[in-house]
Amino acid sequence: MKALVGRLPNTPVACVGGGGNAIGMFHPFIKNKNVRLVGAEAAGNGVDTSRHSATISAGAPDKKGQVTETHSIAAGLHYPGVGPEHSWLKSAGRAENHAVTDAQALEGFRSLAELEGILPSLEASHAIYQAMQVASAMTSNEILVICISGNGGKDLS
């Protein structure tokens, strides 16, 4: 990125399920506090319901400490846990995570498909939606990068 445009991005955005895609994207920027790290978790039907996979944003254990069922339109985010790196990034205040519902992810999918002709995976569609929210408050001089981790052709059926 730095070699291509001469500077680091202001904000990388990636989906967070188990966290592999996001940590791969965030790792080069963790020590640079001028780079805002943004994760998009699967909120499924909403974090106010029991049908979500937003482990960092809303938690997964029930009142007895047991792992609860999860839900997401994206199979890769339908997971009741998160990598320890993401727990550390949250506790260190280094990354922010946002819960993105299935409907919002589909909005991200449609937007990229209509505007750019790219069919992103449903997992990446969570990051796309969140990036749209972040970008709406950015200036034209700021750089946002989205991790598009898969092809959505498989998700159309």
C-alpha positions in Angstrom: 0.0 0.0 0.0 2.7 2.4 1.0 4.7 1.7 -2.1 1.6 2.0 -4.3 0.2 5.3 -3.0 3.0 6.6 -0.8 1.3 6.3 2.5 -0.7 3.9 4.7 -4.4 3.7 4.6 -6.4 5.6 7.2 -8.8 2.7 7.7 -8.6 -1.0 6.7 -12.0 -2.8 7.1 -12.4 -6.6 7.2 -15.0 -9.1 8.3 -14.4 -10.9 11.6 -15.7 -14.4 12.2 -12.8 -16.5 13.5 -10.7 -13.5 12.5 -8.2 -14.9 10.0 -8.9 -12.4 7.2 -9.1 -9.4 9.5 -5.9 -10.2 11.4 -4.1 -10.7 8.1 -5.2 -7.3 7.0 -4.7 -5.5 10.3 -1.3 -7.0 11.3 0.9 -4.6 9.4 -0.9 -1.6 10.9 -1.3 -2.7 14.6 1.6 -0.6 15.8 0.6 2.5 13.9 -2.1 4.1 16.0 -2.9 6.6 13.2 -4.5 3.7 11.3 -8.0 2.9 12.4 -8.7 -0.8 12.4 -12.4 -1.7 11.7 -13.9 -5.1 11.9 -17.4 -6.2 10.8 -19.1 -9.0 12.7 -22.1 -11.0 11.7 -25.1 -9.6 13.6 -27.5 -12.1 11.8 -31.0 -11.0 12.7 -29.6 -8.4 15.2 -27.6 -8.5 18.4 -30.8 -7.9 20.3 -31.9 -11.4 19.2 -30.3 -14.8 19.9 -29.7 -15.2 16.1 -26.3 -13.6 15.6 -22.6 -14.4 15.5 -21.3 -11.1 16.8 -19.0 -12.6 19.5 -17.0 -9.4 20.2 -19.9 -7.0 19.9 -22.5 -8.9 21.8 -20.9 -12.1 23.3 -21.8 -15.7 22.7 -21.9 -17.5 26.1 -25.3 -17.7 27.8 -25.9 -16.9 31.5 -24.4 -20.3 32.5 -21.2 -19.7 30.4 -22.2 -22.1 27.7 -21.7 -21.3 24.0 -25.0 -20.5 22.3 -26.2 -21.2 18.8 -25.0 -18.6 16.3 -26.5 -17.4 13.0 -25.3 -15.6 9.9 -26.2 -15.5 6.3 -22.5 -16.0 5.7 -21.3 -19.5 6.4 -17.7 -18.2 7.1 -19.0 -15.9 9.9 -21.4 -18.4 11.4 -19.0 -19.2 14.2 -19.3 -18.9 18.1 -15.9 -17.6 18.7 -13.1 -15.3 17.7 -9.3 -15.5 17.6 -7.4 -14.3 20.6 -5.7 -11.6 18.6 -9.1 -9.9 18.1 -9.9 -10.1 21.8 -6.6 -8.5 22.5 -7.1 -5.8 19.9 -10.5 -5.0 21.5 -9.2 -4.9 25.1 -6.2 -2.8 24.0 -8.6 -0.3 22.3 -6.8 -0.9 19.1 -9.6 -2.2 16.9 -13.3 -1.4 16.8 -15.9 -4.0 15.8 -19.3 -3.3 14.4 -22.2 -5.8 14.2 -23.6 -5.9 10.7 -27.0 -7.7 10.1 -27.8 -10.1 7.3 -29.9 -7.4 5.7 -27.1 -4.8 5.9 -24.6 -7.3 4.4 -27.0 -7.9 1.5 -27.1 -4.1 1.0 -23.3 -4.1 0.9 -23.4 -7.0 -1.6 -25.9 -5.2 -3.9 -24.0 -1.9 -3.7 -20.7 -3.4 -4.9 -22.4 -5.6 -7.5 -24.3 -2.6 -9.0 -21.6 0.0 -8.7 -18.5 -2.0 -9.7 -19.8 -5.3 -11.2 -18.0 -7.3 -8.5 -19.8 -10.1 -6.7 -18.3 -10.3 -3.2 -18.7 -13.2 -0.8 -21.4 -12.7 1.8 -18.6 -12.7 4.4 -16.9 -9.7 2.6 -20.3 -8.1 2.2 -20.4 -7.5 5.9 -17.1 -5.5 5.6 -18.4 -3.7 2.6 -21.5 -2.5 4.4 -19.4 -1.3 7.4 -16.9 0.4 5.0 -19.8 2.3 3.5 -20.7 3.6 6.9 -17.1 4.6 7.7 -16.5 6.2 4.3 -19.6 8.4 4.7 -17.7 10.3 7.4 -14.3 10.4 5.7 -12.8 13.2 3.6 -11.7 12.7 0.0 -8.1 12.7 1.1 -8.5 9.7 3.3 -7.9 6.1 2.2 -10.1 3.2 3.1 -9.2 -0.4 2.1 -11.6 -3.3 2.3 -10.6 -7.0 2.5 -12.7 -8.7 -0.1 -12.0 -12.3 0.8 -14.1 -14.3 -1.6 -16.3 -14.5 -4.7 -20.1 -14.3 -4.2 -21.0 -16.2 -7.3 -21.6 -19.3 -5.0 -24.0 -17.2 -2.9 -26.4 -16.3 -5.6 -28.4 -19.5 -5.6 
